Amino acid sequence: MVTILLKITQRTHITILDGITHRHPEILSGVPVFIGTRVPVRSLFDYLEGGDTLEEFLHQFPSVKREQAIAVLDASLQ
């Protein structure tokens, strides 16, 4: 599967980052998720926008690696 890099724009567009996130029509109907999980990337932004910390997000979703979350956050700033 070819991964397409998109930019996160105004926190409404989700980025597909090679090796970090992916989407597949059979996984959550194609919603971008962290690789190795069924956790939608959008959930990270929902948690942070709701006032939760990265630590709280990672505690709730232990299958998401810290490095994955940080890579997505870094990409959102570019």
C-alpha positions as CSV (number, residue, x, y, z in Angstrom):
1,M,0.0,0.0,0.0
2,V,1.4,3.4,-1.0
3,T,1.3,5.9,1.8
4,I,0.4,9.4,0.8
5,L,1.7,12.4,2.8
6,L,-0.9,15.0,3.5
7,K,-0.6,18.0,5.7
8,I,-2.7,18.6,8.8
9,T,-4.4,21.9,8.1
10,Q,-6.2,23.7,10.8
11,R,-6.6,20.4,12.7
12,T,-9.3,19.2,10.3
13,H,-7.1,17.3,7.8
14,I,-5.4,14.2,9.2
15,T,-1.9,13.4,7.9
16,I,-0.9,10.0,6.7
17,L,2.8,9.7,7.8
18,D,4.8,6.8,6.4
19,G,5.6,4.4,9.2
20,I,3.5,6.2,11.8
21,T,-0.1,6.3,10.6
22,H,-2.0,4.6,7.8
23,R,-5.5,4.0,6.6
24,H,-7.2,1.1,5.0
25,P,-10.8,0.7,3.9
26,E,-11.2,-2.4,6.2
27,I,-9.9,-0.6,9.3
28,L,-12.4,1.8,10.8
29,S,-13.8,2.5,7.3
30,G,-10.6,4.1,6.2
31,V,-10.2,6.5,9.0
32,P,-6.4,7.3,9.6
33,V,-5.1,5.3,12.6
34,F,-1.8,4.9,14.3
35,I,0.1,1.9,12.7
36,G,-0.3,-1.3,14.8
37,T,-3.5,0.0,16.4
38,R,-7.1,0.8,15.7
39,V,-6.8,4.2,17.4
40,P,-7.8,7.0,15.1
41,V,-5.3,9.8,14.8
42,R,-8.1,12.3,15.3
43,S,-8.4,11.0,18.9
44,L,-5.0,12.5,19.8
45,F,-6.2,16.0,18.7
46,D,-9.6,15.5,20.4
47,Y,-7.9,14.7,23.7
48,L,-5.5,17.6,23.5
49,E,-8.2,20.1,22.3
50,G,-10.3,18.8,25.3
51,G,-7.6,19.8,27.7
52,D,-6.1,16.4,28.3
53,T,-2.3,15.9,28.2
54,L,-0.3,13.7,25.9
55,E,0.4,11.5,29.0
56,E,-3.4,11.1,29.5
57,F,-3.9,10.2,25.9
58,L,-1.1,7.6,26.0
59,H,-2.4,6.1,29.2
60,Q,-5.9,5.7,27.6
61,F,-4.4,4.3,24.4
62,P,-1.4,2.2,25.5
63,S,-1.0,0.7,22.0
64,V,0.0,4.1,20.7
65,K,3.7,4.7,21.1
66,R,4.9,8.0,22.4
67,E,7.1,8.4,19.3
68,Q,4.1,8.0,17.0
69,A,2.1,10.6,18.9
70,I,5.0,13.1,18.9
71,A,5.6,12.5,15.2
72,V,2.0,13.3,14.4
73,L,2.1,16.5,16.6
74,D,5.4,17.6,15.0
75,A,3.9,17.1,11.5
76,S,0.8,19.2,12.5
77,L,3.1,22.1,13.2
78,Q,4.8,22.1,9.8
